[in-house]
Amino acid sequence: MAEDSEDKTQDPTQKRLDDAHDRGDVAKSQEVNTWFMIAGATLVLSSFSGSVGAAIEVPMRNLLMNAHQIRVDGPGLLSLASRLEWLLLTALGVPMLLLLIAAIGSHLIQHRPVWSTDPLTPKLSKISPMSGAKRLFGKQAAANFAKGLFKVIALGAVMTAVLWPERDRLDAIVRTDPAAIMGITRGLSLQLMTAAVAMLALVAALDYLFQYRQWFERQKMSMQEIKEEFKQSEGDPHIKGRIRQLRHARMRKRMMAAVPTASVVITNPTHYAVALKYERGMPAPICVAKGVDAIAFKIREVANAHDIPIVENVPLARALHATVEIDDEIPVEHYHAVAEVIGYVMRLKRNLSGRL
């Protein structure tokens, strides 16, 4: 059973956010895209309108003046089309490139590049009546309606504020020299677009914050989802515990197999047991087994079965158990005490051998 959205109260993990990004589910605002395009168009109009007009004006004037000389047969018409195409590309190439950069920048400023086909995958939820009703009457629909209403009112107010002082010039424009009409139109267009860019900047900022919050809420997780993600990324704790148990069992088995090679077992006498091995030529004794309680009892049992001497030394047994690891040499500070024990064991063995 799917969990209700009310259960998803935990902030999303970084893995959850990365997975959403890989699916193409990112926080994005169409108003930010619109603002970048209008701002780019305003920049193009203010910077390149004169040069673009001049680049097109002269060739088009020559074309119209010499229209009677243009061949309209197949090759001639293709040549004319090619020249006009090249003319438009050279005149509009830089402005169109700026608009393309603005379009790409509007996405990059909101999120990292996304390469995903998931949004294009057909889904039944997209044609579901219930999902459609949620889209029509949900928070997103209400926000879009409020945003659209605000934009209409705000743009109307901006147009009124810009054009109302110019009403007399607009009335007289029909009597203006056609050569001057383009300059008047360009100036009014720039004023309108600049005001619109300033107003839409506020709309874009507010809409992005709203869209980001909606997206973040969609990514929230329940405690069960967090646990499942932890299991997937870190491994199931039960399985890891079982692996740890098997590892310890193998280590204990190997350790018990090494007890018969020990030279002496130093005990607590009941709670601790440390088996040490020493042979001539070794720089220092090494620990082949150690343990407490049940493991210590097993070490003593194996030592007894293989006639390994067991020496009771409470402080030394505790100290060695705390400071030395399996297959490691004993610390320097215990050399003297261990040497006395091993010397005692060796003398004991020599005495027993002499009696036999």
N, C-alpha and C positions, 0 to 999 in steps of 0.2 A: 504494500500500500504506500502510495506517495505521501510524503510529509506535507502538511499544510504550510503555507508561506509564513503563518504566524510562528511556526517552530524555528524558522531561520532567523535567529537573533544574533548570531555570532558574526563578527567581521570576517570577510573572506581572507583566506591565506594567500600568500604570493603565488602558490601553485594554482589555486583556483583562478586568480586573475590572469595568469599566464595561459591557462587552458582556454579561458574566455577569449583572450586575444587571438589565440591560434584558431579558434572557431570563427573569427571575424566579428565577435560580439565585443564592441568597444564603445566607449563614451564618445558620442559625436553629435554636433549640433548643425543642422542645416543653415541656421542663421549665421553661424561663423563662416560657412562657405559663401553665403550670399554677401556678407560684409566684405570678404576678401575680393570677390568678383567685382562688386561695385567700387571698392577702393581702387582696384587695379584699373577698372575702366576710367575712373576719374583721373588717375595718374596718366593713363594713355591719352585721354582727351586733352589734358592740360599741357602735356609735353610733346605730343607727336601730331596733334591735329593739323598744325600749320605745315609741317614738313610732309605729312602724308597727302594733304590737299595739294601742295605744290608738286609733289612727285606724280600725282595722277592728272592734275589740271592740264599741264602742257601736252603730254601725249594724247589725252582725250581731245583736246582742242585741235591738234593736228589731224587726229583721226576724223573728226567731224568736218574739218575744212577740206579734207581731201577724200571724202567719202566716195566721190564719183570715180576716183581712180583705183579704188580697191577692187581686186578681182574676187568674185564670189563663186568661182568654180571650186571643185573639191580641194585641190592642193592650196589654192589661195586662201580659202576659208580656214583650213587647218593652220596655215601659217599665221593668219590673223589671230586665231584663238590662242595659239602658242605664245604670241607676243603679248597679248592681253593678260594671259595667265602669269607670265614672267613679270610683267609690270605690277600686277597686284601682289605677287609674292614678295617682290623687293620693297614695295611700299608698305605693306602690312605685316611683313615678317617679324620685325622687332616688336611692334605692339601686340601681335598675337602670341609671341613668345612670352612677353610679360604677363599676359592674361593666363597662359598655361602655367607659369611659375606661381601665380597667385592661387590658381585652382589647386595645385599640388601642395603649396604651403598651407592652405586652409585645412588640409587633412593632417599634414605632418605636425602642425602646432597643437593638434588635439590628441594624437596618439601615434605610436610607432607604426611603421609601414606594416600593412596586413596583406598576407598572401593566403587566401582561403577560398575554397569553393563551397563551403558550408552554407552561406546565405543563399546560394543559387540552387541548393538541393530542394526538390519538391517535398513539402511537408503537409500532412493532413490538417495540422493545426491552423494553417494559413487559410483553409477554406471551411473551417469549422464555424458554424453559426454562433456558438458560444464565444469562441475566440474573437470573431468579428464584432460581437456585441460588446466585448470588453474593450476592443480597440476604439469603438465608436463612443462609448460612454465612460471610459476609464480616465485616470488622471492625465494620461498623455493627450487624449482628445480634448479634455477641458483646458489643458495648458496651451494646446495649439489654437483653440478657439480664442482664448484670451489674448494670446500673442498676436494672432491675425487681426483682432479687433483693435488692439493697441497700435499696431503698425498702420492700419488704415487711418485711424484718428491722428496719429503722430505725423504721418506723411502728409495728410491733408493740411495739418497745421503748418508744417514746414513749407509746403508749396504756397500756402496763403501768405506766410510771412515773407517769402522771397519774391513772389510775383505781384503782390498787392502794391508795393511801392513803384513797380514798373508798369502799372496799368496804362498810364498815358503813352508810354513808349510802345506798348503792345497795340494800342488803338491806332497809332500812327505808322505801324510797321508796313501796312499795305501801301502806304505812299512813299516808303523808303526805297532808296536805290537798291536794286537786287544785289549789287556787289557788297553792300553793307549789311544785308540781312544775315549773311552767314556769321559775321562777327558778332552781331547782337545775339543771335541764337546760341552761338558758342559760349558767350559770356553768361547768359542766363542758365544754360545747361550746366556749366561748371558750378554756378552758385547753388542750383538745385541739388546736384550730385554731392557737393561738399557738405551741404546741410544734411542730406540723407545719410551720408557716411557717418557724420557725427552722431546723428540720432540712432542709427542702426548699430553703432558700436555698443551702446548701452543694452539694446535688445540682445545682441549676440552674446555679451558677457553674462547677462542674466540667464539666457537660455542655455548656455553651456553649463553653468552651475547647476541648473535644474536637471539637464540631461545626465550630467555626471552623477548627481545624487540618485536619480532613478536607476542608472546603470549599476551603481554601487549597491543599492538595495537589492537589485536582482541577483547579485553575486553573493549575498549573505548566505551563511551556512547554518545548518542545525548541528547540534553536538554530535549526532550520529554520523553526519557527513564528515565532520572533522576527525572522528575516530577512524572512519573507513579510510580517509586520505592518509592518516598517520600509519595505518596498517600497510597501505600500498607503498608508501615512501620509505618507511622504516622497517617494515616487516611485521607480521603478526606476533604480538608479545608471547602468545602461547607457543608458537613454533620456535621463536627465539629461545624461550625458556627450555623447551625440549632439546634444542640443539646444545644449549649450555649444559644440560644434564648429561647428554651423551658424551660431550667433550670431557666433562669432569669424570665420568665413568671410565672412559678410555685412559685418562691420565692416572686415575687411581689404580687401574689394572696394571699399567706400565710401571707405576711406582711400586706396587706390591711384588712385581716380578723382579725388581732391582733390589729388594730387601735382602735376599740370600747372598748378594755380593757385598753387603756391608761389612765393615770391620767391627762396628759396635753400634748399639742402640742406646741412646741416652733418654731416660724417662723422668716423669714428674713425681711419682711413678704411675699414676693412673690416667691423668688427663692429657699429658703431652708425651709424644714420642718422636725422636729425631734419629734417623739412621744415617751414620757417617761411614764413608769408605776412604781408606788410606792404604796406599802401597808405596814401597820404596821408590824413590825417584819423583813422586808427585810433589809439587810445590806446597800444597796444603790439602787437608781433607776436604772432600766434597759431600754435599748432602744428597742422598739418593732417595730418601723418603721422609715425610714428616706428616703429622696429623694430630688431631685432638679427639678425645672421647672414643667413639666407635672406631675411627680410623687408627687411632693410637693403639687400641686394643688389638686390632687386626695386625698392625705392624709387629707388636710384641708376640702375637701368636705365630706369625710366619718366622720371626727370629728364633723363637723356641724350637720350631720344627726343624730349623736348619742349624741349630747349635750356634747361633750368633750371640755373643755376649751382650747382656743387658745391664747397664749401669744406671743406678738411680742417682740423679743430681738435679734437684728441683730448680735452682736458679739458672743453671746452665741450659737445661732443657727448655725452659721458658724463653731465655734470651736467644737461643739458636732458632727456635720456632718463629720468633718475631723478626729476626734479622736476615735469615738465609733462605734462598729459594731453592727449589729442586734443581739439581745438576750444577749448582753454583758452589764455589769455594766458600769456606766459612770466613767471616770477617776477621781482620787482623787482631782486633781486640780480644778475640776468643782463642787465639792460638795457644796461649799458655795453659788455659784450663783444659782445652781439648787434648793437648799434648800429654798432660798428666793422665787423662782418662785412657788414651790410646797406649801410653807407656804401661799403665797398670794392666791393660788387657793383654798386651804382648808378654809381660812378665808372667801373667797368669797362664798363658798358653805354653810358655817355656817350662814352667813348673809342672804343668800337666803332662807335657811331652816327656820330661825327665822321669817322672814317676812311672810312666808306661814303659 
